[in-house]
Amino acid sequence: MTDTPRRLLEMGYKNPILLLHPLGGYTKADDVPLSWRMKQHEKVLEDGVLDPETTVVSIFPSPMHYAGPTEVQWHAKARINAGANFYIVGRDPAGMSHPVEKRDLYDADHGKKVLSMAPGLERLNILPFRVAAYDKTQGKMAFFDPSRHGDFIFISGTKMRTLAKNNENPPDGFMCPGGWKVLVEYNDSLSLAKDGKFPEPVPA
């Protein structure tokens, strides 16, 4: 999201606008609730990771069906209807774990493959997600360079949650301080709920 505006400016676009469009319908029970995700988006804008002047935040009121290629096309076509001309394609297409084997059902680049073949999406410019990791030499997140493999640390979502749960901080520059604080507060709220105490509700 931070790199795409630079790429579009290099392509000659004068004022690229980012549509930050988080899913607002139901998701799996263990996913982070929308209210907490919105708090983190607010901090990302407040801390200047994304430019508030060129970012539109709008909730996408769709449930998550984990329907693979069918769902990734729905997500893309819905964004066309919202006025998007470019679409950043992330991981596997709204996938899930294999029902028998211990692996993901879809490959990491299945989303890009599906959208490149899907009818009706010709007008949408697909921007495949590039792998990012924490670059120890720069002290910040950067695109992974295989030739410098040892300079990078991959911090998974599971690792992030473990750090937050244990009140440990990630490396400086991994995430904006405000965004990390929200993640820690969310994990604290889960601990309180397990102890029989429930945190105050947070408005979306």
Secondary structure, DSSP 4 states (H G I P E B T S, - for coil): --HHHHHHHHTT-SS--EEE--B-S---TTSPPHHHHHHHHHHHHHTTSS-GGGEEE--B-------THHHHHHHHHHHHHTT-SEEEE-SSSS--B-SSSSSBSS-TTHHHHHHHH-TT-TTSEEEEPPPEEEETTTTEEEE--GGGGGGEE---HHHHHHHHHTTPPPPTTSS-HHHHHHHHHHHHHHHHHHTT--PPP---
